[in-house]
Amino acid sequence: MRALRYYEEQGLLSSTRTPGGQRQYSEDAVDRVLFFQQMYSAGLNSSRIADVLPCMDTGTTDERQRAMLAEDRKRLDARIADLTRARDLLDGVISTANERAGITD
């Protein structure tokens, strides 16, 4: 619930209220929240996500948005490459440790 309130404060999500004061979200709120979580984990902040939302909602972008999205994608590609190299190094360490311990796959 805390995250949902934060998303609302940031203007990323909206809700209506029941007569009893409970928040009600649209059916697409779950998909939106999953999108937010993915973007946060990818390193985007709430203002950057807010910039992306119109693209997501309309399927159209202006030149600034396309440049921003391309920059974010390039940064993610570099991060993925770094993580892949780290995983490969770790695989080597695991393989060496298993060999020395006499463990075979």
Secondary structure, DSSP 8 states (H G I E B T S, - for coil): -HHHHHHHHTTS---EE-TTS-EE--TTHHHHHHHHHHHHHTT--HHHHHHHHHHHHHS---HHHHHHHHHHHHHHHHHHHHHHHHHHHHHHHHHHHHHHHT---
